[in-house]
Amino acid sequence: MLETSTKSIRIVREEVLRDVRSLGDPKKPDLCGGRRFRALPARSNIGGDSTRDKSCDYHARIMFEINKPRPLLPPPHPLRPVVKSLKETGLVEPELFEEVTIYFSDIVGFTTICKYSTPMEVVDMLNDIYKNFDHILDHHDVYKVETIGDAYMVVSGLPNRNGNRHAVDISMMALDILSFMGSFELQHLPGLPVWIRIGIHSGPCAAGVVGIKMPRYCLFGDTVNTASRMESTGLPLRIHVSGSTVDILKRTDCQFQYEERGETYLKGKGTEITYWLTGVKDQQYNLPLPPSAENQQRLQADFAEMIKDSLQKRPKGDCQMQEISCMTSYYKDTLEYLQLATTGHSATSL
């Protein structure tokens, strides 16, 4: 009996090898449902139904390995020429780019959120947000410059020039990011909405590698500063766009939708006409509704109430309850440095 079973297994093995060699022949039927496999039990049934089951599983595994999708090679990194020059010569010549578009965003009330979060919760929160941002960037011709705390900086138009596409890609990326934030929820502060401010500006920029240890590809110029001012003077859940970026968008075939905000004072630049980017014609973006606030003081009060509600929903023992009150911020009429007065020492504060 043992000899007969061994012989049947050998027959099955030879049949499998023969089937694998003929996988590329479209004229032959499939392995587990076609003529060849239906004929298999006539020779292999000597060993019982278990032999058939094992051979079918073996066929299925082979087909799975052959037909499973293979990952595509990742696109070449935009800084590959820079890295190559740094390896071969030890230096990278700085370069001037005539026109790029720079994106800045940060989390509104980040300091306040940190006050009621453990360090690990802050790391997890930023990781959850920025991993999703990074995935969005993969669909646009942009380069992520860096993250500093809660600030997120992206550029398009360098190190690879792309015509007028830099303004289009950054604008569409900003709309995608804002759409994502509309559905994002904090795990450790349930019910608390996370607001971001976004600023976009276009203009000339210089770029180069700075430093020897941990060298960084850095951007320099007034365009960087202005993009940062566009973010800091913006409002929660709004995309604040400069006039220079709007002018470039008008030269493209994409029909972006925007509203004129009016005159905005930018530190170091004076007063300029700025805009809110609201979408693209004939495209649906699930953008969150900006918080209704007539002034900064009302917005601060709203945020403080949301913190209270979130702390009530938080599991007991995670954080001591603290009395919430608005205090003078470091910069007048800004939300970023909103502070909360406390009545006790919290073991979870950052």
N, C-alpha and C positions, 0 to 999 in steps of 0.2 A: 504493500500500500504506500509506503514511504517513497519507494522508487517511482511509483506511478505519479504521486503528487509532485515530486521533483521534476519529472518529465513535463508535466502540464505547466508548471511555473516557467520552465525553460522555453516552452512553446509561446507562452504569453509574452515573455521578454523579447523573443525574436520578433513577434508580431508588433510590439510597441516600437522597437527600433526601426522596423520596416515602415511603420506609419510615420515616424518622425522624419525619415529620409524623404518621404513623399508629401510632406506638408505643403510644399510650394506648388503642387500640381492641382490647378483649379478644377480639373475634370473628375477628380476623385471625391467621394462624399466625405462628410465630416467624421471625426473619430468616434464620438460617443453616440451618434444617432444614425450613422450611415451603414452601407452594405457591409463594410469590413468588420465593424464591431458586431453586427448582428450575426455574422458568421463565426465570430470568436467563440461563443459558448459551445459550438459543436465540437471544438477541439479542447476547450479548457474546462468544460463542465465536469470533467473527471474529478477535479479537485473540489467540486462543490461551488455554490453560489458565492462564497467568500472570495474565490479567486477572481470571479468576474467583477465584484465590487472593488477589489483592490486595483485591478487593472484599469477600471473606469476612473477611479480617483487619480491614478498615475497619469492617465491621459489628460484629465482635467487640469492637473498641476502643470503639465507640459504646455498645454494650450494657454494657460494663464500667463506663464513666463514669457511665451512667445508674443502674445497679443497685448500684454500690459503696456500702457503708454510710457515712453521713455522721456525723462526730463530734458528739455531743450537746454543747450548751452547758454549760460547767462550772457547778456550783452556786454561788450567790452566796457570797462570802467572809464568814465570820462577823464579821469586823472592819469590814465595809463601813460601818455607821453610825459607828463610831469614826473611820475615815478621813475620812468626809464631814464630821464635826464638826471634825476637825483642820484640814481644808482651808478650811472656811468661817469658823470663828471663831478658829482658832489654838490652841484648848485643848479638852480633854476632861474633863468632870466625872468624878471618881472615883465608883465605884459599889460598894455593898455587896451581896453575894450571900449569901442566907441559908443555902444548902446547895449545895455542889459536891463533886466527887470528883477528887482529884489523884493522878497516877501519876508515880512516879520509877523509873528503872532506871539501872544502870551496869554496866560490864564488870568482872568479877572478875579481879584481877591485871593490870589495864590497864597499870600502871607497868612491870610485869615484861615484858609483851609488847612495850612500846615500847623497852625496853632492848635487845632483839634484833631491832629493826626499823629500817629507814631512815625518815626523815620522810615520804617519799612513800608508803611501804608503810603507815604509820599512817593517812595521809589516805585512801588507797584502801580500807583496812579499814573505817574509820568510814563512808565513803561507801557501801560495799557494804551494810553493816548498816542504816544509817539510811534509805537509799533504800527498802529493803524495808519498814522500819517505817512510812515515810510512805505507802506503798501500802496497808498494812493500815489505817491511820487513815482512809483514804478510805471505808471500809465501816462506819464508826461515827460517831456524833454526838459528836465530840470536837474539841478545839482544841489544836494543838501550840504550846506556849509557847516553848520554846527547847531548844537543845542546848549544853551547856558541857563541852567535852572529850568524855569518854565518857558523860556524864550526859544522859539524855533525859527531858524533862518534858512531860506532857500533862495537860489538864484537861477535864472535861465539866461542863456546867451553867452555863457562862459562855463568851462574852458573851451567849449565848442560853440562857435558862432552859428546862429540859426536864423538870420534875417530878422523879420518882424515877429517870428514865432515866439520869441521870448515873452512878450507881453501876453500873447494868447494862452500859452501853456501855463504861465503863472496864474492868470485869471481863472482858467478852468480848474486848475489845481485848488485854488482858494475856494471856489464854489463847492468842489467835492469835499474838502476838509470841513467846511461849514455845515454841509449836509450831514456828514458823519457826526459832528458834535451835537446835532439836534437829537440824536438817539443814544448818545453816550450817557452812562450812569455810573456814579461812583459806587464801588462795592462797600466801602467802609462808612460812607455817609449817605445812606439811602434817601432818595427823594430830593437830594440837593442838586440842582442843575449846575452844569459846568459851562461857564461862558468864556469865550475867547474874543480877543480883539485882533483884527487883521489889518495890516498896512502894506500898501504896494506902491512902489515908485520906480520910474525908469530913467536912465541916464548913463553917462560914461562911468567907467570903473576901472581901477587898476587891481591886478591880482598877482600874487607871488607867494613863494614858500618862505616862511619866517622861522628861524631857529634851526638848531642842529639836533638836539635831543627832542623827541616828539615833534618833529617839524609839522607845521600846519599851513594849509593853503588858505591864505587870508585875503580879504577884499578891503580895498581902501578907496576913499574918496567921498565927496559930498553926497553922492547918490546913496551910499550906505547910511549916512546920518539922516538924510531926508526920509528914507524908507522907515527908519526907526521912529522918527517923529510922526509919520503917518499912522503908525501903530499906536503910539502913546496918546495921540490926540483923537483916536477913534472911539467908538462906543461898542459895548458888548454885542456879540453876534452880528457885527457889521463888518463889511469889507470896505475899508477906507482907501480910495484910489486917488492918486495925484493927477493933475491935468496933463502932465507929460505922458503918463501911461494911457490915458483916455485918447490922446491924440494919435498914439501908435495903434490902438485898437480900431480907431476909425479908418485907418489905412488898410485894414485887413478885410477879408471877406466874411469874417465872423460878426454876427450882429449881436453884440453885447447890449444888455440893458442896464442903465445906471440912472441915478438921480443926482441932481446937483445939490450938494450940501450947503454950498455958499462959501463965504470967506472964512478961512480957518487960519489961526495964528500958529506958525511953525517956528520954534525957537531957532534962531540963527538964520532964518529965511524970510521972516516977515509974514505978511498976510497973503494967502493964495486961495484961489478957487479950487475946492476939492469935491469929490464925488463919492457916492455909495454905489458899489457894484451889486446888482440885484439878480442877474441871471443872463441867459442867452435866449434869443428868440427861437421858438419852436423846440426848445429843450426843457424838460421838466427837472427841476432841482427841488428836493424836499428840504428847503431851507427852514431853520427854526425861526419862530417869530421873535424879533428883538424885544427885550423887556421894555414895557411901557414905563418911562420915567421922564418927568418934565425937567428934572435937574439932578445934579450929582447927589444932593442931600437925600432926595427921595429914593434914589437908587441904592444908596447905602442902607437906608432903613429897610428897604425890601430885602436886601441881601442878608441883613441881620436877622430878619424874621425867618428867612429860609434856613439859616443856620440853626435857629431854635427848633424849628420843626424837624429838621434832620436829626438833631441830637435826641429828640424825644423818641424817634424811631430806632435809634441805635441800641443794640443790646446792652443791658445794664452791666456795668463793670468795665466797659471799654474806655470810658473817658469820664472824668468828673464834670458835673455840670458847672458852668461858669456864667456869671452874669454878663450879658452882652450889652455893650453900649458903644456908640461911635465916638472915636477920639480924633484929635487933629492928625491928619495924615502928613507925611513928609513933604509931599507936593500938593499944593492947593488944588482942590477940585479934581482929584484923581481917585480911582478905586483901587489901584494896584497895591497901595500901602495902607489900606483900611486896617485898623487895629481894633482889637477887642479888649476891653478892661476885664480883668479877672479878679475873682474874690478868694482864690486859693491856688495852691501849687498843683499843677497837673503833671502826673508822671509820664504822660504821653505827648507832651508838647515837644516840638522839634527844636 
